[in-house]
Amino acid sequence: MPVKQVELKYIKHRLSGFTLLEVMVALVIFSIGLLGLAGLQTQSLRYNHSAYLQTQATFLAYDILDRMRANKATAEAGGYNAGFSTSGTNHNCNDSSVSCGTTEMAQFDIYEWKQLLSSNRLPGATGSVGQSGDTFTVTIKWDDPGTPDDESEIQIQTEL
């Protein structure tokens, strides 16, 4: 019997640091997993913000299209055609004391839309409205750090 006790003491002494090594390896693996999780969270936030900007651009594109539908005759006559540099004219058509015709209303709509584009909804946003026959194209470009080119664009084509 005493021989067996000596063998057990020898085995215990030989394996005493093995558990610490297992804990250290597990800690390294766990740390790598946490770093991967942090990277996924960062990418998720970037893509979520990019999707938010895309939604805002879509909302703004449909805003000008709704304004054009409300003033259809002028839109079909080319009153809403505006390039990226066109800013429109502030005729203050929202004021009840001001009388605006359909052309002035189109210029005012372009002005208000450009003001919305330059607000903080979309960083560095510019927009244009083009017409080819009965088809209208609204193009909006903005700065998007979540994309490879750091710029995004949306084009919506429709017939009024």
C-alpha positions as CSV (number, residue, x, y, z in Angstrom):
1,M,0.0,0.0,0.0
2,P,2.6,2.6,0.8
3,V,4.1,2.2,-2.7
4,K,0.8,3.3,-4.3
5,Q,0.7,6.5,-2.2
6,V,4.1,7.4,-3.4
7,E,3.1,7.0,-7.0
8,L,0.0,9.2,-6.5
9,K,2.1,12.0,-5.1
10,Y,4.5,11.7,-8.0
11,I,1.6,12.0,-10.5
12,K,0.0,14.9,-8.7
13,H,3.3,16.8,-8.6
14,R,3.9,16.2,-12.3
15,L,0.4,17.5,-13.5
16,S,0.2,20.5,-11.1
17,G,0.7,23.2,-13.8
18,F,-1.4,21.6,-16.6
19,T,-4.7,23.2,-15.5
20,L,-3.3,26.7,-15.6
21,L,-2.1,26.1,-19.1
22,E,-5.6,25.0,-20.1
23,V,-7.1,28.1,-18.6
24,M,-4.7,30.3,-20.5
25,V,-5.4,28.6,-23.8
26,A,-9.2,28.9,-23.2
27,L,-8.7,32.6,-22.3
28,V,-6.8,33.3,-25.6
29,I,-9.6,31.5,-27.6
30,F,-12.3,33.4,-25.7
31,S,-10.5,36.7,-26.4
32,I,-10.2,36.0,-30.1
33,G,-14.0,35.2,-30.1
34,L,-14.7,38.5,-28.4
35,L,-12.6,40.4,-30.9
36,G,-14.5,38.8,-33.8
37,L,-17.8,39.7,-32.1
38,A,-16.7,43.3,-31.8
39,G,-15.8,43.4,-35.5
40,L,-19.3,42.0,-36.4
41,Q,-20.9,44.6,-34.2
42,T,-18.9,47.4,-36.0
43,Q,-19.9,46.1,-39.4
44,S,-23.5,45.8,-38.4
45,L,-23.6,49.4,-37.2
46,R,-22.0,50.6,-40.5
47,Y,-24.5,48.6,-42.6
48,N,-27.4,49.8,-40.5
49,H,-26.4,53.5,-40.9
50,S,-25.9,52.9,-44.7
51,A,-29.4,51.4,-44.9
52,Y,-30.8,54.4,-42.9
53,L,-29.2,56.8,-45.4
54,Q,-30.7,54.8,-48.3
55,T,-34.1,55.1,-46.7
56,Q,-33.8,58.8,-46.3
57,A,-32.7,59.2,-50.0
58,T,-35.7,57.1,-51.1
59,F,-38.0,59.3,-49.0
60,L,-36.6,62.5,-50.5
61,A,-36.9,61.1,-54.1
62,Y,-40.5,60.3,-53.5
63,D,-41.1,63.7,-51.9
64,I,-40.2,65.5,-55.2
65,L,-42.2,63.0,-57.2
66,D,-45.3,63.6,-55.1
67,R,-44.8,67.4,-55.6
68,M,-44.6,66.8,-59.3
69,R,-47.8,64.7,-59.3
70,A,-49.5,67.6,-57.5
71,N,-48.4,69.9,-60.3
72,K,-48.6,67.4,-63.2
73,A,-49.1,69.8,-66.1
74,T,-46.1,71.9,-65.3
75,A,-44.0,68.8,-64.6
76,E,-44.9,67.3,-68.0
77,A,-44.0,70.7,-69.6
78,G,-40.5,70.4,-68.0
79,G,-41.0,72.8,-65.1
80,Y,-39.3,70.4,-62.6
81,N,-36.3,69.6,-64.7
82,A,-33.4,70.5,-62.4
83,G,-29.7,69.6,-62.5
84,F,-27.5,69.0,-59.6
85,S,-26.5,72.7,-59.5
86,T,-30.0,74.1,-59.9
87,S,-31.3,75.5,-56.6
88,G,-34.8,76.6,-57.5
89,T,-36.3,79.9,-56.4
90,N,-37.9,80.7,-53.0
91,H,-41.3,82.3,-54.1
92,N,-42.6,81.6,-50.6
93,C,-45.6,79.9,-52.0
94,N,-46.6,78.4,-48.6
95,D,-47.6,81.9,-47.5
96,S,-51.4,82.4,-48.0
97,S,-50.9,86.1,-49.0
98,V,-48.6,85.1,-51.9
99,S,-50.2,84.1,-55.2
100,C,-48.1,81.6,-57.1
101,G,-48.7,80.2,-60.5
102,T,-47.8,76.6,-61.5
103,T,-44.4,77.6,-62.8
104,E,-43.6,79.5,-59.6
105,M,-44.8,76.6,-57.6
106,A,-42.5,74.2,-59.5
107,Q,-39.5,76.5,-58.8
108,F,-40.5,76.7,-55.1
109,D,-40.9,72.9,-54.9
110,I,-37.4,72.5,-56.3
111,Y,-36.1,75.1,-53.9
112,E,-37.7,73.3,-50.9
113,W,-36.5,69.9,-52.1
114,K,-32.9,71.2,-52.5
115,Q,-33.2,72.6,-48.9
116,L,-34.2,69.2,-47.7
117,L,-31.3,67.6,-49.5
118,S,-28.8,70.0,-47.9
119,S,-30.3,69.4,-44.4
120,N,-28.6,66.9,-42.1
121,R,-30.7,64.0,-43.4
122,L,-28.1,63.0,-46.0
123,P,-24.5,64.1,-45.7
124,G,-23.2,65.9,-48.8
125,A,-26.4,65.2,-50.8
126,T,-27.2,66.6,-54.2
127,G,-30.1,65.8,-56.5
128,S,-31.4,66.2,-60.0
129,V,-34.7,65.7,-61.8
130,G,-34.6,64.8,-65.5
131,Q,-37.2,64.0,-68.1
132,S,-37.2,61.9,-71.2
133,G,-40.6,61.9,-72.8
134,D,-43.1,60.8,-70.2
135,T,-40.5,59.2,-68.0
136,F,-39.0,61.2,-65.1
137,T,-35.8,60.3,-63.4
138,V,-34.9,61.5,-59.9
139,T,-31.2,61.0,-59.0
140,I,-29.8,61.6,-55.5
141,K,-26.1,61.3,-54.6
142,W,-24.7,61.5,-51.1
143,D,-21.6,60.7,-49.0
144,D,-21.8,57.3,-47.5
145,P,-18.7,56.1,-45.5
146,G,-20.2,52.6,-45.2
147,T,-19.7,51.9,-48.9
148,P,-16.4,51.1,-50.8
149,D,-16.6,54.3,-52.9
150,D,-17.7,56.5,-49.9
151,E,-20.6,57.7,-52.1
152,S,-24.0,56.3,-52.9
153,E,-26.6,57.1,-55.5
154,I,-30.2,56.3,-56.0
155,Q,-32.2,56.7,-59.2
156,I,-35.9,56.4,-59.4
157,Q,-37.7,56.4,-62.7
158,T,-41.4,56.8,-63.0
159,E,-44.2,58.1,-65.2
160,L,-46.6,60.6,-63.6
